[in-house]
């Protein structure tokens, strides 16, 4: 099977699983926040992957390799995935049982729209990161011919893809109309912080010029904070 075909198959299977689980938990296909979220969170990455299959297949190959060599990083990936999927699942259950509505009241429409916009912005940041850095793989390793990315979002923070991931987890509950799932944001921070700190160790040791880049680019995740 071609690279494009493998990407479409994997993407389609993942989308089918998350869509089925979300609407089964929501108990209704009228969960409009869920439909909008899926379109914003999965639509642009799919279009970008199709583009990469033709114009940057090496990047797509790297993104499709998900098996970490380090067991600790494998655990971090599993935990991050569980937190993200739990956030979506809990938001869907909230729609079904109305926990937020019974507590603080329904999430205002403008907050839902703001959350959806933040999800789209986070996805855009992740895509921008991959366009700037074709070595932005899912696994932590220094690859042959890899160079230090310093332009675009990398001129602001060292780990823009992680920043996009944090924003997605923060925005997803609001985009899905749930207050109940917001605490998941707190859970994802230590997981991603551990992963990016470990990644920095690998890059400092094996990627020429990365130490100097760290000295120039002070912040790892959030400008002015950390």
PyMOL commands that set and color helices and strands:
alter all, ss='L'
color gray80, all
select helices_A, chain A and resi 3-26+32-55+57-64+71-97+99-103+109-132+152-155+160-175+180-206+210-216
alter helices_A, ss='H'
color red, helices_A
deselect
rebuild
show_as cartoon
